[in-house]
């Protein structure tokens, strides 16, 4: 197997995994899970603090 063929196989496998993960996320209803310490959670906490005027 050449390097080009090997890279093509790896790319296909990575694309399949990404596609499966995206289908899982897109297929689920409701709020997306938020991981503690993530940028999304810190942004939500910051916006809530600003909105309420709390330090």
HTML snippet that shows the backbone in 3Dmol.js (N, CA, C, O; Angstrom):
<script src="https://3Dmol.org/build/3Dmol-min.js"></script>
<div id="view" style="width:600px;height:400px;position:relative"></div>
<script>
const pdb = `
ATOM      1  N   UNK A   1       0.849  -1.176   0.000  1.00  0.00           N
ATOM      2  CA  UNK A   1       0.000   0.000   0.000  1.00  0.00           C
ATOM      3  C   UNK A   1       0.895   1.239   0.000  1.00  0.00           C
ATOM      4  O   UNK A   1       1.812   1.356   0.813  1.00  0.00           O
ATOM      5  N   UNK A   2       0.620   2.145  -0.908  1.00  0.00           N
ATOM      6  CA  UNK A   2       1.427   3.362  -1.001  1.00  0.00           C
ATOM      7  C   UNK A   2       0.991   4.361   0.073  1.00  0.00           C
ATOM      8  O   UNK A   2      -0.052   4.202   0.706  1.00  0.00           O
ATOM      9  N   UNK A   3       1.812   5.387   0.260  1.00  0.00           N
ATOM     10  CA  UNK A   3       1.474   6.422   1.235  1.00  0.00           C
ATOM     11  C   UNK A   3       0.160   7.112   0.877  1.00  0.00           C
ATOM     12  O   UNK A   3      -0.633   7.433   1.762  1.00  0.00           O
ATOM     13  N   UNK A   4      -0.071   7.338  -0.397  1.00  0.00           N
ATOM     14  CA  UNK A   4      -1.300   7.996  -0.842  1.00  0.00           C
ATOM     15  C   UNK A   4      -2.516   7.134  -0.534  1.00  0.00           C
ATOM     16  O   UNK A   4      -3.536   7.640  -0.064  1.00  0.00           O
ATOM     17  N   UNK A   5      -2.411   5.826  -0.798  1.00  0.00           N
ATOM     18  CA  UNK A   5      -3.515   4.916  -0.500  1.00  0.00           C
ATOM     19  C   UNK A   5      -3.742   4.836   1.008  1.00  0.00           C
ATOM     20  O   UNK A   5      -4.883   4.826   1.469  1.00  0.00           O
ATOM     21  N   UNK A   6      -2.660   4.780   1.766  1.00  0.00           N
ATOM     22  CA  UNK A   6      -2.751   4.711   3.221  1.00  0.00           C
ATOM     23  C   UNK A   6      -3.438   5.961   3.765  1.00  0.00           C
ATOM     24  O   UNK A   6      -4.307   5.861   4.631  1.00  0.00           O
ATOM     25  N   UNK A   7      -3.058   7.133   3.266  1.00  0.00           N
ATOM     26  CA  UNK A   7      -3.669   8.387   3.708  1.00  0.00           C
ATOM     27  C   UNK A   7      -5.148   8.428   3.351  1.00  0.00           C
ATOM     28  O   UNK A   7      -5.958   8.936   4.127  1.00  0.00           O
ATOM     29  N   UNK A   8      -5.508   7.901   2.189  1.00  0.00           N
ATOM     30  CA  UNK A   8      -6.910   7.878   1.774  1.00  0.00           C
ATOM     31  C   UNK A   8      -7.744   7.016   2.716  1.00  0.00           C
ATOM     32  O   UNK A   8      -8.864   7.384   3.070  1.00  0.00           O
ATOM     33  N   UNK A   9      -7.206   5.883   3.116  1.00  0.00           N
ATOM     34  CA  UNK A   9      -7.905   4.999   4.053  1.00  0.00           C
ATOM     35  C   UNK A   9      -8.081   5.691   5.402  1.00  0.00           C
ATOM     36  O   UNK A   9      -9.157   5.635   5.997  1.00  0.00           O
ATOM     37  N   UNK A  10      -7.021   6.345   5.882  1.00  0.00           N
ATOM     38  CA  UNK A  10      -7.111   7.062   7.154  1.00  0.00           C
ATOM     39  C   UNK A  10      -8.124   8.199   7.075  1.00  0.00           C
ATOM     40  O   UNK A  10      -8.914   8.390   8.000  1.00  0.00           O
ATOM     41  N   UNK A  11      -8.108   8.949   5.986  1.00  0.00           N
ATOM     42  CA  UNK A  11      -9.067  10.042   5.820  1.00  0.00           C
ATOM     43  C   UNK A  11     -10.504   9.530   5.813  1.00  0.00           C
ATOM     44  O   UNK A  11     -11.378  10.128   6.440  1.00  0.00           O
ATOM     45  N   UNK A  12     -10.750   8.436   5.113  1.00  0.00           N
ATOM     46  CA  UNK A  12     -12.093   7.852   5.076  1.00  0.00           C
ATOM     47  C   UNK A  12     -12.545   7.418   6.464  1.00  0.00           C
ATOM     48  O   UNK A  12     -13.697   7.634   6.842  1.00  0.00           O
ATOM     49  N   UNK A  13     -11.636   6.805   7.225  1.00  0.00           N
ATOM     50  CA  UNK A  13     -11.985   6.352   8.573  1.00  0.00           C
ATOM     51  C   UNK A  13     -12.293   7.544   9.483  1.00  0.00           C
ATOM     52  O   UNK A  13     -13.261   7.514  10.244  1.00  0.00           O
ATOM     53  N   UNK A  14     -11.474   8.583   9.402  1.00  0.00           N
ATOM     54  CA  UNK A  14     -11.722   9.776  10.227  1.00  0.00           C
ATOM     55  C   UNK A  14     -13.032  10.447   9.831  1.00  0.00           C
ATOM     56  O   UNK A  14     -13.787  10.893  10.695  1.00  0.00           O
ATOM     57  N   UNK A  15     -13.305  10.523   8.536  1.00  0.00           N
ATOM     58  CA  UNK A  15     -14.558  11.120   8.075  1.00  0.00           C
ATOM     59  C   UNK A  15     -15.760  10.317   8.550  1.00  0.00           C
ATOM     60  O   UNK A  15     -16.773  10.898   8.937  1.00  0.00           O
ATOM     61  N   UNK A  16     -15.663   8.993   8.526  1.00  0.00           N
ATOM     62  CA  UNK A  16     -16.755   8.146   9.004  1.00  0.00           C
ATOM     63  C   UNK A  16     -17.020   8.368  10.488  1.00  0.00           C
ATOM     64  O   UNK A  16     -18.175   8.445  10.905  1.00  0.00           O
ATOM     65  N   UNK A  17     -15.964   8.473  11.285  1.00  0.00           N
ATOM     66  CA  UNK A  17     -16.131   8.706  12.725  1.00  0.00           C
ATOM     67  C   UNK A  17     -16.751  10.069  12.987  1.00  0.00           C
ATOM     68  O   UNK A  17     -17.637  10.195  13.832  1.00  0.00           O
ATOM     69  N   UNK A  18     -16.296  11.087  12.272  1.00  0.00           N
ATOM     70  CA  UNK A  18     -16.842  12.426  12.445  1.00  0.00           C
ATOM     71  C   UNK A  18     -18.305  12.465  12.020  1.00  0.00           C
ATOM     72  O   UNK A  18     -19.141  13.060  12.700  1.00  0.00           O
ATOM     73  N   UNK A  19     -18.606  11.834  10.903  1.00  0.00           N
ATOM     74  CA  UNK A  19     -19.984  11.800  10.418  1.00  0.00           C
ATOM     75  C   UNK A  19     -20.899  11.121  11.429  1.00  0.00           C
ATOM     76  O   UNK A  19     -22.007  11.599  11.673  1.00  0.00           O
ATOM     77  N   UNK A  20     -20.459  10.023  12.017  1.00  0.00           N
ATOM     78  CA  UNK A  20     -21.259   9.311  13.018  1.00  0.00           C
ATOM     79  C   UNK A  20     -21.487  10.183  14.252  1.00  0.00           C
ATOM     80  O   UNK A  20     -22.590  10.213  14.797  1.00  0.00           O
ATOM     81  N   UNK A  21     -20.447  10.891  14.693  1.00  0.00           N
ATOM     82  CA  UNK A  21     -20.587  11.765  15.863  1.00  0.00           C
ATOM     83  C   UNK A  21     -21.553  12.904  15.567  1.00  0.00           C
ATOM     84  O   UNK A  21     -22.388  13.234  16.409  1.00  0.00           O
ATOM     85  N   UNK A  22     -21.456  13.506  14.398  1.00  0.00           N
ATOM     86  CA  UNK A  22     -22.348  14.605  14.048  1.00  0.00           C
ATOM     87  C   UNK A  22     -23.788  14.133  13.912  1.00  0.00           C
ATOM     88  O   UNK A  22     -24.708  14.834  14.332  1.00  0.00           O
ATOM     89  N   UNK A  23     -23.994  12.971  13.338  1.00  0.00           N
ATOM     90  CA  UNK A  23     -25.352  12.440  13.223  1.00  0.00           C
ATOM     91  C   UNK A  23     -25.946  12.193  14.604  1.00  0.00           C
ATOM     92  O   UNK A  23     -27.138  12.413  14.815  1.00  0.00           O
ATOM     93  N   UNK A  24     -25.134  11.746  15.530  1.00  0.00           N
ATOM     94  CA  UNK A  24     -25.615  11.515  16.891  1.00  0.00           C
ATOM     95  C   UNK A  24     -26.041  12.834  17.533  1.00  0.00           C
ATOM     96  O   UNK A  24     -27.103  12.914  18.149  1.00  0.00           O
ATOM     97  N   UNK A  25     -25.213  13.863  17.388  1.00  0.00           N
ATOM     98  CA  UNK A  25     -25.525  15.166  17.977  1.00  0.00           C
ATOM     99  C   UNK A  25     -26.737  15.781  17.298  1.00  0.00           C
ATOM    100  O   UNK A  25     -27.641  16.272  17.973  1.00  0.00           O
ATOM    101  N   UNK A  26     -26.768  15.760  15.975  1.00  0.00           N
ATOM    102  CA  UNK A  26     -27.879  16.370  15.256  1.00  0.00           C
ATOM    103  C   UNK A  26     -29.184  15.625  15.489  1.00  0.00           C
ATOM    104  O   UNK A  26     -30.259  16.222  15.439  1.00  0.00           O
ATOM    105  N   UNK A  27     -29.096  14.332  15.743  1.00  0.00           N
ATOM    106  CA  UNK A  27     -30.300  13.525  15.904  1.00  0.00           C
ATOM    107  C   UNK A  27     -30.934  13.634  17.279  1.00  0.00           C
ATOM    108  O   UNK A  27     -32.095  13.261  17.450  1.00  0.00           O
ATOM    109  N   UNK A  28     -30.203  14.135  18.259  1.00  0.00           N
ATOM    110  CA  UNK A  28     -30.735  14.229  19.615  1.00  0.00           C
ATOM    111  C   UNK A  28     -31.399  15.583  19.829  1.00  0.00           C
ATOM    112  O   UNK A  28     -30.858  16.622  19.449  1.00  0.00           O
ATOM    113  N   UNK A  29     -32.569  15.557  20.440  1.00  0.00           N
ATOM    114  CA  UNK A  29     -33.300  16.783  20.725  1.00  0.00           C
ATOM    115  C   UNK A  29     -32.918  17.304  22.099  1.00  0.00           C
ATOM    116  O   UNK A  29     -32.401  16.561  22.932  1.00  0.00           O
ATOM    117  N   UNK A  30     -33.173  18.578  22.329  1.00  0.00           N
ATOM    118  CA  UNK A  30     -32.900  19.161  23.634  1.00  0.00           C
ATOM    119  C   UNK A  30     -31.579  19.905  23.646  1.00  0.00           C
ATOM    120  O   UNK A  30     -30.939  20.089  22.610  1.00  0.00           O
ATOM    121  N   UNK A  31     -31.182  20.330  24.838  1.00  0.00           N
ATOM    122  CA  UNK A  31     -29.956  21.095  24.992  1.00  0.00           C
ATOM    123  C   UNK A  31     -28.736  20.216  24.779  1.00  0.00           C
ATOM    124  O   UNK A  31     -28.727  19.037  25.133  1.00  0.00           O
ATOM    125  N   UNK A  32     -27.728  20.802  24.205  1.00  0.00           N
ATOM    126  CA  UNK A  32     -26.464  20.085  24.026  1.00  0.00           C
ATOM    127  C   UNK A  32     -25.771  19.968  25.369  1.00  0.00           C
ATOM    128  O   UNK A  32     -25.827  20.901  26.170  1.00  0.00           O
ATOM    129  N   UNK A  33     -25.121  18.849  25.635  1.00  0.00           N
ATOM    130  CA  UNK A  33     -24.411  18.711  26.904  1.00  0.00           C
ATOM    131  C   UNK A  33     -23.257  19.700  26.978  1.00  0.00           C
ATOM    132  O   UNK A  33     -22.581  19.955  25.982  1.00  0.00           O
ATOM    133  N   UNK A  34     -23.040  20.249  28.158  1.00  0.00           N
ATOM    134  CA  UNK A  34     -21.964  21.214  28.348  1.00  0.00           C
ATOM    135  C   UNK A  34     -20.986  20.645  29.368  1.00  0.00           C
ATOM    136  O   UNK A  34     -21.377  20.233  30.460  1.00  0.00           O
ATOM    137  N   UNK A  35     -19.725  20.628  28.999  1.00  0.00           N
ATOM    138  CA  UNK A  35     -18.691  20.080  29.868  1.00  0.00           C
ATOM    139  C   UNK A  35     -18.191  21.168  30.802  1.00  0.00           C
ATOM    140  O   UNK A  35     -17.939  22.294  30.372  1.00  0.00           O
ATOM    141  N   UNK A  36     -18.043  20.830  32.096  1.00  0.00           N
ATOM    142  CA  UNK A  36     -17.558  21.797  33.071  1.00  0.00           C
ATOM    143  C   UNK A  36     -16.200  22.328  32.642  1.00  0.00           C
ATOM    144  O   UNK A  36     -15.323  21.570  32.226  1.00  0.00           O
ATOM    145  N   UNK A  37     -16.041  23.635  32.749  1.00  0.00           N
ATOM    146  CA  UNK A  37     -14.785  24.256  32.373  1.00  0.00           C
ATOM    147  C   UNK A  37     -14.656  24.541  30.893  1.00  0.00           C
ATOM    148  O   UNK A  37     -13.628  25.043  30.440  1.00  0.00           O
ATOM    149  N   UNK A  38     -15.698  24.223  30.134  1.00  0.00           N
ATOM    150  CA  UNK A  38     -15.629  24.469  28.699  1.00  0.00           C
ATOM    151  C   UNK A  38     -15.885  25.945  28.408  1.00  0.00           C
ATOM    152  O   UNK A  38     -16.440  26.668  29.235  1.00  0.00           O
ATOM    153  N   UNK A  39     -15.478  26.367  27.244  1.00  0.00           N
ATOM    154  CA  UNK A  39     -15.678  27.757  26.839  1.00  0.00           C
ATOM    155  C   UNK A  39     -17.169  28.079  26.789  1.00  0.00           C
ATOM    156  O   UNK A  39     -17.586  29.165  27.191  1.00  0.00           O
ATOM    157  N   UNK A  40     -17.968  27.139  26.298  1.00  0.00           N
ATOM    158  CA  UNK A  40     -19.412  27.385  26.203  1.00  0.00           C
ATOM    159  C   UNK A  40     -20.015  27.621  27.582  1.00  0.00           C
ATOM    160  O   UNK A  40     -20.817  28.539  27.755  1.00  0.00           O
ATOM    161  N   UNK A  41     -19.642  26.813  28.557  1.00  0.00           N
ATOM    162  CA  UNK A  41     -20.185  26.964  29.910  1.00  0.00           C
ATOM    163  C   UNK A  41     -19.704  28.260  30.547  1.00  0.00           C
ATOM    164  O   UNK A  41     -20.498  28.971  31.164  1.00  0.00           O
ATOM    165  N   UNK A  42     -18.425  28.582  30.410  1.00  0.00           N
ATOM    166  CA  UNK A  42     -17.906  29.818  30.998  1.00  0.00           C
ATOM    167  C   UNK A  42     -18.580  31.032  30.369  1.00  0.00           C
ATOM    168  O   UNK A  42     -18.848  32.015  31.060  1.00  0.00           O
ATOM    169  N   UNK A  43     -18.858  30.977  29.069  1.00  0.00           N
ATOM    170  CA  UNK A  43     -19.545  32.076  28.404  1.00  0.00           C
ATOM    171  C   UNK A  43     -20.960  32.225  28.941  1.00  0.00           C
ATOM    172  O   UNK A  43     -21.412  33.345  29.181  1.00  0.00           O
ATOM    173  N   UNK A  44     -21.664  31.120  29.134  1.00  0.00           N
ATOM    174  CA  UNK A  44     -23.020  31.167  29.685  1.00  0.00           C
ATOM    175  C   UNK A  44     -23.005  31.727  31.096  1.00  0.00           C
ATOM    176  O   UNK A  44     -23.856  32.545  31.446  1.00  0.00           O
ATOM    177  N   UNK A  45     -22.048  31.298  31.909  1.00  0.00           N
ATOM    178  CA  UNK A  45     -21.950  31.799  33.280  1.00  0.00           C
ATOM    179  C   UNK A  45     -21.637  33.288  33.291  1.00  0.00           C
ATOM    180  O   UNK A  45     -22.194  34.029  34.101  1.00  0.00           O
ATOM    181  N   UNK A  46     -20.751  33.738  32.400  1.00  0.00           N
ATOM    182  CA  UNK A  46     -20.405  35.157  32.310  1.00  0.00           C
ATOM    183  C   UNK A  46     -21.622  35.977  31.913  1.00  0.00           C
ATOM    184  O   UNK A  46     -21.895  37.013  32.520  1.00  0.00           O
ATOM    185  N   UNK A  47     -22.352  35.528  30.907  1.00  0.00           N
ATOM    186  CA  UNK A  47     -23.529  36.258  30.466  1.00  0.00           C
ATOM    187  C   UNK A  47     -24.585  36.317  31.567  1.00  0.00           C
ATOM    188  O   UNK A  47     -25.240  37.346  31.738  1.00  0.00           O
ATOM    189  N   UNK A  48     -24.758  35.231  32.311  1.00  0.00           N
ATOM    190  CA  UNK A  48     -25.715  35.238  33.407  1.00  0.00           C
ATOM    191  C   UNK A  48     -25.290  36.213  34.497  1.00  0.00           C
ATOM    192  O   UNK A  48     -26.129  36.923  35.050  1.00  0.00           O
ATOM    193  N   UNK A  49     -24.002  36.257  34.811  1.00  0.00           N
ATOM    194  CA  UNK A  49     -23.509  37.177  35.840  1.00  0.00           C
ATOM    195  C   UNK A  49     -23.686  38.624  35.419  1.00  0.00           C
ATOM    196  O   UNK A  49     -24.067  39.466  36.232  1.00  0.00           O
ATOM    197  N   UNK A  50     -23.411  38.923  34.146  1.00  0.00           N
ATOM    198  CA  UNK A  50     -23.583  40.289  33.637  1.00  0.00           C
ATOM    199  C   UNK A  50     -25.049  40.682  33.651  1.00  0.00           C
ATOM    200  O   UNK A  50     -25.393  41.809  34.006  1.00  0.00           O
ATOM    201  N   UNK A  51     -25.911  39.753  33.266  1.00  0.00           N
ATOM    202  CA  UNK A  51     -27.348  40.046  33.191  1.00  0.00           C
ATOM    203  C   UNK A  51     -27.928  40.337  34.581  1.00  0.00           C
ATOM    204  O   UNK A  51     -28.816  41.178  34.722  1.00  0.00           O
ATOM    205  N   UNK A  52     -27.426  39.643  35.599  1.00  0.00           N
ATOM    206  CA  UNK A  52     -27.945  39.847  36.952  1.00  0.00           C
ATOM    207  C   UNK A  52     -27.185  40.917  37.701  1.00  0.00           C
ATOM    208  O   UNK A  52     -27.611  41.339  38.776  1.00  0.00           O
ATOM    209  N   UNK A  53     -26.067  41.366  37.153  1.00  0.00           N
ATOM    210  CA  UNK A  53     -25.248  42.390  37.807  1.00  0.00           C
ATOM    211  C   UNK A  53     -24.468  41.875  38.985  1.00  0.00           C
ATOM    212  O   UNK A  53     -23.986  42.667  39.795  1.00  0.00           O
ATOM    213  N   UNK A  54     -24.327  40.559  39.109  1.00  0.00           N
ATOM    214  CA  UNK A  54     -23.569  40.003  40.238  1.00  0.00           C
ATOM    215  C   UNK A  54     -22.091  39.903  39.884  1.00  0.00           C
ATOM    216  O   UNK A  54     -21.746  39.728  38.716  1.00  0.00           O
ATOM    217  N   UNK A  55     -21.218  40.012  40.874  1.00  0.00           N
ATOM    218  CA  UNK A  55     -19.775  39.952  40.598  1.00  0.00           C
ATOM    219  C   UNK A  55     -19.291  38.568  40.251  1.00  0.00           C
ATOM    220  O   UNK A  55     -18.102  38.376  39.997  1.00  0.00           O
TER     221      UNK A  55
END
`;
const viewer = $3Dmol.createViewer("view");
viewer.addModel(pdb, "pdb");
viewer.setStyle({}, {cartoon: {color: "spectrum"}});
viewer.zoomTo();
viewer.render();
</script>
